[in-house]
Amino acid sequence: MDSPVAGDFRSRIGRHSRGNGKTRIDGWHFMRRPLFTITCTTCQAKLQVRDPSVIGAIVACPKCESMVQVTPPSGWEMPSEAELAASTEQAANRQPEEAAFQDSKRPESRPTLDSEPSARDRKQRDTSTAGAATVAGAAATVTTPSEPPAEAEADASSPPAENAAAHSPNAPSADVPDYVSPVEAATRRWLYLIGGGLALAVVGTAVWFALPRHAPPVDKPPETAQEPAEIDETTGDEAMPEEVPVAEATETAEFVRWIPEDSVFVMHGRLIDWPRVFRVVSLPSGEPVDPWSDLLGTLRIGPDAVDFVTFACVDAAHPAESCVAVLELAEGHDANALAVEGEAVPLAVDGKPARRFSSAEWPYPVVIIDSRLLVTGREDLLRRLPLAPELLGEEKTRQWTAGRIPVSSDERLLAFSLDALREANWRLPDWWADVDQEMAEPWRIAWTARWFVLTTAPDDEAISFGFRCASPDEAKRVYDALQQVSARVLPLLDHQSQLLQERLKAGSLPADAAAVVDKLMTNLREGLAKAKCEQVEADVWYRLPRELVEDEKVALLEAALPVITEHRAAAGYTLDCLRQEQLGQACSAYLKAEETFPPAAVGGGLVPPETRLSWLALMLPYMGHLDWSQQLQPGYSWDSAQNRAVARRELPEVINPVFGRTTAIPPYPDTHYVGVTGLGEGAGMLPADDPRAGVFSYVRRTRLADIGDGSSNTIAVLGVAARRGPWASGGSPTARPLTRPPYVDGPDGFGSGQPDGMLALMADGSVRFVRRDVDERVFEQLATINGRESATVDALIPAKDHRPFDMPDRVEEPGESAPEEPAEGPVVQPGEVVDLPKVDVAACLSLSVSAMHSGNATLGEFVGVLSRLSGVPISLDLDALEAVGESAGSVPGVDLEQTDIASVLDTLARAVGLDVQTDDYGVRLTLPEERRRVVETAYGADRLPGESIEEWRAAAEIVQEMIAPASWATVGGEGTIRVDDDGWDVKQTPIVHARLSRFLQEWAALRTTAASKRLSWKTVRQINPWLAVDAQLREPVTVLQYEMVPCERILAAINAETDLTIVVDWYSLRAVGV
């Protein structure tokens, strides 16, 4: 029947509600009847006392851990020894079968579940008196009306049959080492998340982990006297625990104990970290490993109830089937609710019984270690856990712990054996840099290491990426490669910034996207300046500053990722063109030698094309692989034992650098280019004179004379972005027709990874660009050899004439020009004002742009984009913005075509009610001149707070501190307040007058409320918002610059190091010579 408490506990665990709704109560504990019940004075829990030896003692409450004296109620009498013995014997003589599996019916309206001591309970219990132990477990039962207690652990007096699984030969010892529980570690010390990656700095992609919050460390518990030995009631002898080496509480993080020593993939972090891992590595199928959805659904636990997860697998080819998964629940959730769910399994882990839930999604046993820790996984792996302390020093374990055992759950850990993942054909990130010819080779060398480890510790200021190598010599090779990568990164970032500016001018990138990417580039430059690479014996460590991947930086990267992806595709465009040109040259060479194009598949027509070798096998001699060709045997299938060795080799000539190496059918590498067989299903079986026939066919060889439409007007080869397959295989992996539009990135899988179209290799060997919006009928006509249609190659663009994103003809590549020597200027002494060169503002603002779309960019971001694009300092008058009811966070919504920067600024200023002010130093968006002049206004006594001139003078001082503090004459401004018997005479701008009037109105309204009559000017001074800013400005910060740099760079560094948002009035600074 349905358990009356299951719903209560489930509501504390999460929101999932699926399951069979049935519960069983397993492992009831049969003890003597309680002697009496006492009440904890702290938590009001009812404590049932069963052991007469604790009467009069002061013990710890099992629920709240407060100290309580065990005092019998008045009138209670101690039972006789005969009555006590009879009660114990009655419980011990119950049949094990009855105890093992009972229906959820109990004598009471709801089951009484004795509270089980968690790992924290066990550790803290050691610090109390020896007598306190007798209340826990069998000696006391916690029952509260509002919260049912958890099921008790069997005590020493329970019959051995009560948990027979725990005594099986294969079960681990029930003795529990003294370790740091996840409850304690997660509650007190864990508040860090790891993320980012070396790849983030290199190619703008990252291992995305949420990041750090600080918490105090866990103190090592004091040494205390051990508990009295438990008595085995069947023999009367002391129960001797098995000799088990015990780890110190501060030596090992709790999650490490639940990772098999031969794991090849280990991850410890938050649940939100999990999908980010598989943006870095992925299975051959490209699908992420996701055990959590099935596991949480089976346990009916919501994702918000999970604090940390640990996943480890021992077989990279089958990770979900060879794993151990650990769930650490968040504060306020209790895993003991699951103790009444599922069915018992003859397995005990760390002395805790296992249960299996009736779910096809997650068939593995689940073990509740304590109230917030669950361990599950393949049964044979669970039998080997928890990991013995002596195994942590073994070489297998040292691989995934990076040679240093994590000591806290606060640490983040991602480790995987690159050898194992390669053998299982996982997709590694070694292809990310393929679009850059200078960085591709060293980047691939870095990933030839044996292990990759990403880790951090709570007190570490860096994110560490480790490459574990087979030897120091191999590590030196990886170290040198990473140094080459690092030297290439900064020029690439400069190139990206230049590309942003060019795209803005071309109108192909909205301002909000440009602002996000530009900010990301600035953060990366600052972070990479602090990066360090070092070799330690056979390990190479690359350390990045932690702030590079803080929460807001990760969010920034995610927002910039679409633009970064487009830029990466643009970088790979030239290499893609080169690959297709080389393939065209090979086809031309074959045509010259054989006087025909190659057939779509090699071998006789009686064998299905999918089993035969592909036309690319015939191209091998013309692509520099004559030896490969000689090893192939066309009479056998492409994946036969005779051809398997060659088919498993990567063929670089048919790999698009934008996609990198892929394997749709492991371990056979794919091709990213396929022959076009014509139009419609079955086109590859048509004769040459059929209007739907294409260049490639399974039943004929195409001659030049067969191409009636002309070889320059016929597409021979197209790239594929989906439905890829092995290059050695015949059939659709290497030759296919056009069947269903759209043909660019459509259902047929054609595509080159470019956002605006794809490349096509024509039958004459030329390469053309096909726009995404090309007419479908034109595409179809160009795919046939004898359609006799009117479409010609003029509908396509020569590949070399196409510019991704409508870019201008020339964007300087990184490292292309020699760096300019910095111009030597006069040394400026502190306080000295120098004459700065004037800026030709009019010429800069006349810069033409094809389009300017502000998108969702804020006013501050949009002005920054315009300033960088024009090269003119553009400042926002924040006081003026406040006066017109706007802020730097307002979204202006500018959308112009065929315009210039000056027109954009005018439109922007009108949109927010400001004016554009220019001079020889820059541009400022501020109020019109007439609204910025200082005017004198009288404030009568009826408008001022207080009744005496002394109070008015005190109020005047406060006003000058709180309202536009930099505008008053006391600090060099123009504003003044003169106090006399009639009130105030204030000289200020209209902006300040408006703010002052509003302030006085709010103060008068506040003083009229009964609760605020005691408000004083001293109180007002304490809530001055400027004081909070001043306190932040006075916080120490370290910004190291090893050379002369512009002031803007220093301010940007301070902005990145603090929580402040610094807005610079460049207009005013230039006006005073700064």
N, C-alpha and C positions, 0 to 999 in steps of 0.2 A: 504494500500500500504506500501511498505518498507519505513521506516523512513530514511531520508537522513542523520540524525545525529547518528543513532543507531550504525552504524559501527565504527564511530570515537570514541564514548564512549566505545564500546566493546573492541576496541584495547587498551584502557587504563586500562580496567578491567582484561582481561586475554585472553587466547588463544582458549577457547572453542567456537565452531561455530554452534553447533546443535540447533535446534529449528524450529519453523514454519516460522520464518522470518518476521512475521507480527507485527506491533506495533500499539498501540493506544495512543493518547495523552489525558490524563484524568485530570480533575480538572483545566481547564484554569482559569486564574484570570482576571476578567473584571474590569479594573480600568479606570479612565479618561485618555485621551490621554496625552502623555508626553508634558510638557511645553517647554523644550529644553534639549539639551544634552551637557554634559561637559566631559572633558577628564582628567583622573587621571594622574598627572604628574609623578607618580612612575611606575605604571604598564601599562599605556596607555589604560586602559579600558574605554569604553564609558559608561557614567552614565546618564541614562534618569531620569530627575527630573520631578515629577508629583505634588509635594506638594509645593505651593508658600511660605509656612511658613519657608522653609529652605533656601530661597534665602538670600545670604550674610553670612550664617553661615559657620563655619569650621567643617566638619564632617569627619567620617572615611569611606574610600573606602570599599565597601562590598567585594571586591576581594582581595586586598593586605593589607587592614587595615591601610594604610597610611592616613594621614590627608590631606584633599583637601577642598578648599574654593568653595562654590557654587556661581559662578558668571555667570549671563546670558550673552550670546554673544552680541556683539555690534549690535545695531539696533533692539533688541528684545523688544517687548512691552507686558506688563502684560494683559492677557485676562480679559474681564469684568466678574463680578460676575455671570451674566446671562449665559455667555458662559461656565464658570466652572461648574455651576449647571447643565446645559444641558448635559455636557459631563459625569458627574457623574450619572445623572438619566438614560442616555442611557445605561450605563454599568450595572446599578442595575436592569433594567427592562428586561434583557435578560432571556430567559426561562432556568430553571435549567436543563431541559432535554438536551438542546443544550450544556450547559456548562459541563455536566457530562461526556458525551461520544461523542467525535468528531473524525473524521478521521484525519490522520496525515497531511492532506493538510492544509497549512496555507497561508495567503496572501503573505508571504515572501517565499524565496526559501528554507528556513529551519526554524524550529520552534524557536521562541525566548523563552528561558527558564530562568526565573528570578532566581537569585541565592538565595538559601534558607539558612538562618543562621544555622550553625551547633551548637552543644552544646558549642564548644569553642567560636564561634562567639557570642553566647548569653552572655556567661560569660564575655568575653573581652569587649563586647559592654557596659556592665554596668560601666566600668571604664572610658568611654569617656563622653563627655558632653551630656546633655539631648537631645540637638538638633540633635545629630548624629543618634539617633534612627530613625528619620524620613526618612533617606536615605535608610535604609535597608527595605527589603520587598516591600511595595507598593510605597515607595518614590523614589526608584532608581532601575534601571535594568542594569545588567552588560552584555554587548555584546562585544565580541572580535572576530576578524576575525579568530584567530587560535584556540580558545577554546570556544565552545558553553557553555553559563552559565547554571546553574541548574534551575529546575522548582521552581518557587517562592512559598512560603507559603502564604496562604490566609491571607489578612490583615483584619483589623477591618471593613473596608468598604465593604468587599466582602459579597454577599448575603449568608444567612444561608444555603440555599439549595445547595450551591456549594460543601459542604462536609457534607451531611446529616448524614453520618455514624458517624461523630464526635459528633453529638447531640443525638444519640440514648440513651435510658435509660441505656443500659448495657455498653456503652462506657465509658472509664475513662475520667477524666477531662483533658482538653487540656492544663491546666497550667503546666508549666515545672519547676520542682524544680531546684535549683542551685546545680549542681553536677559536678564532674570531668568527662569530656567527654573522651571516649576512644581515640579520636584523640590526645588530649593533653597528657593524661597519657601514651599512648603507644609511642608517639613521644619523650617525654622528660624524662620519668622515666623507661620505660620497657626495660630492656635488660638482664633479668635473665631467666633461664629455670630451672625447677626442675627435679630431677630424682633420680635414684638409689632406693634402698630400703633396708629395713632390710634384705630382702631375698638375696640381693646381697652379704651382708657380711656373710650370713649363708650358703647358698648353691650355691653360685656363679651365681645366676640368679638375675635379677633386674627389677625394674620399670625403664625403660630407658627413661629419659628426657634429652633433650639438656640443657646445663647450661650456667653459668652467664656471663653477660657483665655488666659493671657498667655504670650508667648514673646519672646525677644530679637530685635531687628531684624537684618536682613541688612546687613552692612557692604559698602560699595562696593568692588569689587576695585581694587587699585592699578594704575596705568598701567604697562604693560610693553611691551617690544619686540615687534613683530609677527613672525609666523612668516615664514620665507623663502617667496617666491612659488613655487607649484607649477609644474612644467614640463610643457607639453603635448607628449607624446612623438611626436605625429603631425607637429608642425611644428618642434619644438625651441625654440619661443618661450615666453616667460613667459605663463601664462594670466592675462589681465587681467580681474579681476572687474568686473561691471557696477556703475556708480555707484549705490549704494542708500543713502539717508539712514539712519543708524544711530541708534537710540534709546539713551540712557544706561540702564544696568542698573537704576538706581533711579527712572527716570522713569515707567515703565508696568508695571502688573501683567501677568503672563504671559497670563492669561485674556482680557484686553482685545484682544490681537492676533487672537483667533479669533472675534470678533464682527463680522459684516458691518455696515458703516457705516449702512445703511438699515434696521436692525432696528427692529421695532415692539414686540417683547417680549423682554426680557433677564432672565435669572436666573442668579446665580452663588452657589453655596452647597454644603451637604452634601446627600447623597441624601435624608436624612431630612427636609430642608426642603421638598422638592418637593411632596408632597401638601398641605402647609399653605398653599401659595400658592393652591391652587384651593378653599380655604375662603373666599377673599376675592373672587376673580374666577372665572368659569367660562364655558365655551362655551355657545352657545344651547341645546344639547342637555342641559346640566347635567352632562355627563360630563367628568372631568378629562383633560387631555392627559398621556399617560404614555408617552413614548418609551423610557424606561429599561428596562422589562420586556422589550420586544422586542430592544433593543440588547444588553442583558446576556445574554439567552438566546442570541442569535446568536453572541456572542463567547465564550460559556460562561464568563462572569465572575460570581462571586457578589457580592451587594451589599456584603458585608463587605470586599471587596477594593478598593472605591472610596472615595477620600477626598473629593474635591470634584467637582462637576459644573457645567458651564456650558451653558446652552441659550439660543439666540437664533433668532427667526424673523422673516421679512420680510413675511409675509402672515398677518394675524390670522385670516382666514377659514379658512385651511388651515395651521395651525401645524406639524403633524407632517410635512407634505409640503414645507415651505419653511424648514427649520431647519438649523442647525449645532449639533452636540452635542459637548461636550468631556468626556472622562473623565480625571481625575487619579487614578492608582492609589495605594493606601495603601503605606506603607513595607513593604518585604519582598515586593512583587509586581512582576513584570517583564513589561512589554508585549511585549518582543521575542519571546516565545513565539509570538505571533500572526504573526510574519514568515514562518512556514512554512505558514500556513493560507490557505485561499481561493485566488483566482485574481488574477493581475495585471490592473491597469486602466491604460490609457494616460493616466495623470494623475500629476503630481508636485506635492506641496504642500510648500513650504519645502525643496525639494530631496529630499523623501522620497517613495518610490513608494507608490501607493495599491493596496489590495486589496479585492476584493469577495467576500463570503461567500455561499454558496448557501443563502440564507434568504429566504423570502417575507416574514417579519416585518420584516426590516431590509434593504432592497435597496440602501442607499447605500454608496459607497466608504468605507473606513476607512484612515486614515493613522497610522502609528506615528511620532510626532515624536521621542520619546526613550523611555527604558526605562519611564517612568511616565506618559506623556502620549499619549492617542489623540484624534484629531479625525475626525469623520465628519459626513456631511450631504449635501445635494443637490449634485450635481457642479458645477453652474455657480457655486454659492456658494463651494465649496472653491477653485475656480480664482482667486477674488478674494482669497484669504487666503494668508499672514497679512496683517493690516491694516498698510498702510504708515504710518509714524509721522506723516507730514504730514496724513493723513486724520483724525487724532484731534482736530485743531482745527476741523474743519468742523462746520457747524451740525447736520447730521444726527447726527453722532456725539455732539456735545455734549448732545443731547436725552437719550439714554439714559445718559450719564455724569454727568448733573446739572451739566454745566459744569465738572466737576473730574475729571480722568482718575484712576482708581484706580491706586495705586502698589504695591499688594501684594495677593497672593492671600488675605491675612488679611481683606480687606475683604469685606463682604457687599453684594450689589447685587441689587435687584429693581426693574425699570423697565418700564413699558409705556405705549404711546401710548393715551391715553383716546380720542382721535379715531378711531384705527384700530380699537380694540376696540368702540367704539360703532357704527362703520360695519359691522363684522362681527357685530353683535348679541350680543356677549358680555354676560354679566350682571355689572354692576359693583356695588360695595357701596353705591351711592347710596341704596338702599332700606332700609338697616339701621335708620335712625332714623324710619321712617314711623310707627311705633307711638307716637311722642311728637310731638304737634302743634306744640309750640314749637320743637323741634329739627329737625323734618323738612325744612323749607325751607332753613335755612342749611347743613345737612348735604348736601343735594342741590347747592347752589350750589358747595360746595367741590369736588365731583366734575365740575364743568363745565370744569375746567382741561384743558389739552392733554396733559400728561404727568403721571404719578405716579412718583416715584422714592423708593425706600427704601434707605438706605445707612448704613454705619458704617465707621469706620477703627479699627485696633488701639489707637491712642492717644486715641481719642475716648471720652468718658464718656457720650455720648448716642446714642440711636437717632434718626436724622434722617428725616423724611418730607417730601418735597418735592412741591409742586404747581407745575408749570411752566405759565405762562399765556401768552396771545397778546400781552399788553401790560401795562405797569405798572398801568394803570387796571383791567384785568381782575384782576390780582393783588391790588389793593387790595380789590376786591369779595370775592375768596376769603378774604383775610386777615380782613376784618370778619366773614365768615360763620364762620370757625374760632374767632374770639373769642367769638361768640355760643354756639357749641357748647361751648367750654370753660366758659363761665359757667353752662351748664345741667348740666354733668356732676356736680358735687359735690352739688347738691340731689337728683339722681337716685340717687346712691350712698346718701345718707341715707334716701331713700325705700325703696331696696332693703333696707337694714338693718332698717327698721321692718317691712317686709313679712316678713322672716325671723322676727322675733319673733312676729308675729301667726300665721304658719304653725306655728311651734312650739307656741303655745298651742292652736291648733286641732288639733294632732296630725297635720297633713298633710305634715310634713317631718321626717325622722329627724334626730337630733342630729348625726350624723357629716356629713351633707350641709350642715347649717346651719353647722357649725364651719368647713368648707372655704370656703364662700361668704363667711362673715364675715371670715375671714383674708384672702381675696382683696380684699374691700372695703377693709380696712385698708391693704393694700399699695398699692392704687390711689390712695387718698387721699394717702398719703405721696409717691408718685411724681408725681402730678399737681400737687402743691405746688411741684415743681421744674421742671415743663414750661415751655417757652418757645416763643413764636410770633413770627416776624419776617418782614418782607418785604424782599427784596433784588431791586430792579428788577422784572423780570417773574416772579420766583420767590417762593413763600411756603414757609417752612420751619417745621415743627412738630417740636420736639425733646423727646424723653422721656428720662429717666435710664435708663441701661443696666440698672441693677439691677431695673427694673420687669419685665423679660422675661428674667431669668436662668433657668437650667434648672428650678430648683424652683418659680419663679413660673409658668413655662409649664405645668409639671405640675399646679400648683394650679388654673390656669385650665381645663385639660382636665378635671380632676375636678369643677370647679364648673359646667362647661358645661351639663349637663342641667338644673340648677336655673335657670341664667340663661336658657336657652331657654324654660322654663316661665314665668318671670317676664315675658319678652318677649311671649309669647303672651297672658298675662293683661293686659299693658298694651295689646295690640292688640284685646282683646275688645270694649271699649267702642266703638272706631272701627269694628270689624266690625259691631256692632249698628247703628250709625248708617248705615253703607252699605246694609245690608239694609232698614232702615226707609225710606231714601230711594228704594230700588228698589221697595219696596211702595207708596210714594206715587205713583211714576210709573205702576205697573200700575193703581192705583186711578183715576188720572187718565185713562189710556187706556180703562179699562172704562167710565168715565162718558161719555167722548166717543164710543166705538164700540159700547158696550153688549155687548162681548165681551172676553175676554182675547185677547192677540195670538196668532196661530198660531205654531207652533214654528219655521217658516221662511217667508220671503216668496216669493211667486211661485207658478206653476202646479204641480200635482201630478205632471206628467209628467217633470219634471226632478228628479234625485236631490237629497235634502235637503242633502247635503254640499256641493253646488255653489251653493246658493242663499244669499241673505242671511239672517241670523238674526233672531229675534224682537227682539233688542236693537236692531237697526236701526230698528224701529218705535218703540222707546222713546226714541230720541234727542231728539225735540222736547219730551218730558216730563222730560228730564234736563238741559235748557238747551243743547242742541246742534241747534237748528233748522237752522242753516246747514249742518251736516254732513248732515242728512237731505235737504236740498234738492239736495245734490251727488250723492247716491246714485241709481243707476238700477236698480230692482228687476228689470228684464228681463234683466240680465246677471249672470253669476256674481259671487260676493262678491269674488274676487281678480282680476277682469277689469281691463283697462286703464281702463275707465270708473269702477270703484269702488276701485281700488287706493290712490289717494291718501288717501281717508278710512279705509280698512281698516287702513292702516299707522299711524294715529294712536292714541295711548294714550288709553283711556277710563277716567279715574280712578274713575268711579262704580261700576265693576265689578271693581276691584282690592282684594283683601283686604290691609290693611296688614301683616298677619303674614307674608305671602308676598312682598310687593313685586312689582314689574313682572317678568313672565315672558313668554317667547316660545317656544312649542313649535314654531311654524313661522315662523322668521325671514323677514322683519322684521315680522310681524303680531303685535301685543300680544294676550295672552290675556285671557279673562274667568275670574274665580274664582267665578262664580255661574251655575248652569244651571237651566233649567226642567225640572220633573219630568213625564215623559210617562206615568207609570203604573207598572205592575208586570209584569215579564217582558219578554223580547225581543219586538220588534214592537209594543209598547204604543202607540207614537206613531201607528200606522196604524189603531187601533180606533175604533169609533163611541162616542159619549158614553154610551150605556146599557150598555156592556160593563163588567163588574165590575172589569176590570184597567185601565181607561182612566184617564188623569190629566188635569191641567188643560191641559197643552200637547199639541198634536197637529199632525201634518203634513197631515191631510186635513179638518180642521174647525176652527172657532173655538168656544171654550167660553163659554157664557153662565152667568150666576149660577144661572138656573133649572136648568141641567144638573147642578149640583153637589148631588146628593141627600143627601150626607152633611153638608152645611153648609160654607160657606166657612171658618168658624173651625176646622173639624175636618179640613181638607184642606191638605196641603203643596203649595205652588206652586213654590217655588224653594229649592234647596239649594246650599251652598258645595261647591267641589271642591278637593281637595288634590293630586290626581293625574289623569292622563289629560286634562290641560287642552288648550285650543285657542283659536284666534283668536275674539275677540268678534264679528267680522263674519260668521263662518262658520256656516252651518246644520249640522244633523246633531248628532252626539254632542258636539262641543266646546261647544255651548250648550243642548242638550236631550237628556235620556237617561232611561231607566227604572231602577228598582231590579231587579237581576237575581240577584245572589248575595250572601248574608250573609257576614260581618258588614257592615252598611251604613255604619257610622261608621269611616272610614279603612280600608275594605275594598277588594275588587277592583273595585268600580264607581267608585272614586276620590272618593266623597263625603267631605268633611271641611272643617273651618274652621281647622285649625292649633291647636286647643285640646287639651290632653292628656286632658281628662276628657269630651269630647263635641264637639258641633258645633251651629251655629245653623241654624234653618229659618225661611223666610218663608212664612207661611200665606196662603191665598187671600184672607182678609179684610184683609191688610196688616199683621197683627201679626207679631212676631218671637218665636220660642220657642227654648228650649235643649233639645237632645236629648242625654241622657246616653249615654255609651258603652255602658253595660250595659242599655239599654232593650230590652224584649222585641221580638224581630224581627217577630213577628206584628203587634204594635201599630204598628211603623214601616210595615209593608206596608199595613195598613188605612188609615193616614193619608195614604198616597201616592196613593190612588184617589179618584175623585169620586162613584162610585155603587156602592161595594162593599156598602153597607147593613150595615156591621159595627158592633160595639158600641164600638169604640175611639173615644175623644174626645180633645180637646186637653188634658183634665185630666191625661193621661199625660205631658205635656210641661211644662216650667217656663217661665214668662214670662222673657224674656231679661234684663229689668232686675232680676229677683229672684234670678238666679243669681249666685253669687260663685265665681270660679275658686279651686280648691284649698280649698273650704269656708271661705273667708275670712269674717271678721265683716263686718257691714254697712258699716263705714267704715274706710278706711285713708287717712290724710291724704296728699294729693298733694304732690309737691315744689313748694316755693314758694308753698304755699297760705296759710300763716300767716306773719305778720311775725316776723322773728327777735327773740328776746328779748335785751334788753340784759343784759350780764353784771352780776351783782350785785357791788357793791363790798364787799370785805371788808378786814379788817385786814391790814396789811403784816407778814409774818412774817420775822423776822430769822433768820439762820443759827443753828442750835442751839436756837432757841426752841421750846418745846412749847406747843401751844395746845389748848384744849378743843374737840373736834370735836362737831358735833351728833350725837346718838344716832340709831341706825337702828331703826325698828320692825321688827325681824327677824321676829317672829311674824306680823305682818300681811303682810309680803312673801312669806314662805314659804307662806302659806295660798292663794296664787294658784292658781286652778283651771286645769287643762289637760285638754283632751279626751283626749289620748294623749301618751305620751312614749316614743320608741323611740331608744335610743342607737345602734343599728346597729353600724357598725364604728368608731365614734368611740373614741379612746383615753380613758383616765380623765382625763387633763389637759384634753383638748378638751371632754369632756362636762361637767366641772366649770365650765369657762369659759362654755359655753352656758347652764348653769343660773344662773350668776352674772349674766350679762347679762340673762337673761329675768326674774329676780326683782328685780334692782336691788340685791342684797346682795353684799358682798364674800365670796366663798367660797374658802378656801385649802386646799391639800393639805399635810400634814406629810410631807415626803419621807423623813425618817428613820423615821417610823412605817411608811410604805409598805415601806421596805427591811426593817424588822423583821418584817413579815408576809409577806415574799417577793413583794411586788408592786412596781410602778413606775408612773410617770405614763404610760407607754406601754402599760399593760395595757388590755385591752378588757373592760369590765364586763358588757355584755350585759343592759341594763335594758330591759324592755318592759312598760309599764303603760298601762291605759285608765282614763279618768274618775278622775283623781287630782289631787294638788296637789304643789307643789315640795317641801314638807316630807316627804311620803311618798316622793317620788323620792329625796331625799337619804338617808333612812333605808334604803331598799332598796339604794342604791348603797354605803353604808357597810357594811352587813351582807355584801354580796357580796365585799368585799375585806378583811373582818375589822377594820374601823375603827369609830370612834364619832363621832357628830355633837356637836360642842361649839359652843354659841352664847352670845353675850352682846350687849351693846348696840352692838358695833362690827361684828359679822358672824358668819360661820360658819367652823368649821375641822373638817376631817376628820382625826382623829388617833387615837392609842391611848386606851383607857379610862384614867381617872384613876389607878387602881391600878398601871398599867404605866408611868406617867410620873413617879412619885415617885423621888427620888434615894435610892439605897441604898448601903451600904458593903459591899465585898467584898474579902477578902484573897486575894492571888495569891502563893503560896509560891515559894521559890527554885527548886523543881523545875519550875515552869511558865515561869520567866523566862529569856530569852536571856542568856548570859554567866555568869561565875562570881564576879564581884566587885561590890561595891556601886557602884563607879564606872561599871561597864558598865550596871548597872540604872538609874542616874540618866540616863545617855545614852539608854538605851532609852525611859525615861519622857518625855524631851523629844521624841523622834521620834514616840511615840504621840500626844502632844498636837498635833503638827503634822499627823498623817495621819488620825486617827480623830475625826470630829465636831469639827473644830478650833474651831468657834464655841461649843462647850458647856463649855469649861474655864474655871476661875476666872482664869487668866492673861489672858483677853480679855473678862472680864465675865460668864462663865457660872457654873454651880454645881458643875461637876466638879473634883475634885482627885485628885492622886496623891501619897501620902506614901511615901518610900523609906526603909527601915531594914534592919537586918541580916537580918531574916526574909523580906524581899521587898517587895511593894507592898500598901498599903491604898488602894483606889480608891473614891471616892464618885462615882457616876454613875447615870444612868437605866438600866433594864433593857435598853433598846435599845443603848446604848453598851457596856454590859457584854457583850452578845452579840457585838458586832462586835469588841471587844477580845479576847475568848476565841478567836474564829475567827482573828484576826490572829496571836496567839501560837502557835496550832496550826500554821498555815501556815508561820510562820517556823521553827519547830522542825523541821518536815518538810523544808523547803528546806535547812536547815543540815546535815542528815544526808546529803545527796547529795554524792558526791565532787566534782562539778563546782562546787558552791556553797559549799565550806568556806571559801573566801576571801572570802565575802560579809561586808560590814561595815555598820554603821549609816550610814556615809557613803554607801554605795551605795544603801541603802534610801531615804535622804533624797532622792537624785537621781531616784528613780522615783516620788516622791510625786505622785499624780494632782492634788492641790490646787495644786501648783506650776504645772502646765500651765494650769489654769484661771486662776491668778493672772497668768500671762504674757499670756493672752488679754485679761484685764481691763485690763491696763496698755497695750494697744495703743491708739494715738491714733485717735480717731474724731470726726467733725464732724457735729453735729446742730443745725441752725439752726431756731430758733423765734422768730418775730417778734412774738409776743404771749404773754400768760400762758396756759399750757395745763396740764391736769392731769398729774401725775407719770406716770400710766399711758400717756399719749400719748408722752412722752419715752422711756420704757422700750421702748415698741413700736417707736419709730424706731431706737433702739440695736439692738434685736433684729433689725430688718430690715437694718441696715447691717453686721452682723457675723455670724460663724458660731455665736455663742452662742445658747443657748436659755435665756431668763431666766424663772424662776419666782418670783413675788412672794408672800410671805406677808402678804397684806393684813390678816389677822386680827391679827398681831403689830404691824404698823405702826399700825393704828388704836388698838391698846391703848396705844401710847406717844404718841398724838396726831399721827400723820403721816397 
